[in-house]
């Protein structure tokens, strides 16, 4: 299967940061997370289920998230994910790290344009 040339993989940790930041706003189920990230990125980022659910499981194991059984808007049972205090601390560290990395990339791109 050929890859879409417009498709770009996220850099390591980006999906987890976006999930944690989204859940900082309020608890959500998986499909709501996908829609939220897609909408906020103006459809530039599309999270696939094959990436989302393994990431959610990793974050549950790390203690960054909690999950409870809920009901979707269509009346189906679903898991609602909530950010923990450990998740907030991890998110804050990762945001600082990403900001530093982004600043470095920006400097390299600025030199390349000069």
Helices and strands as residue ranges (DSSP letters): H 14-25, E 28-29, H 30-40, H 49-62, E 65-71, E 77-83, H 85-113
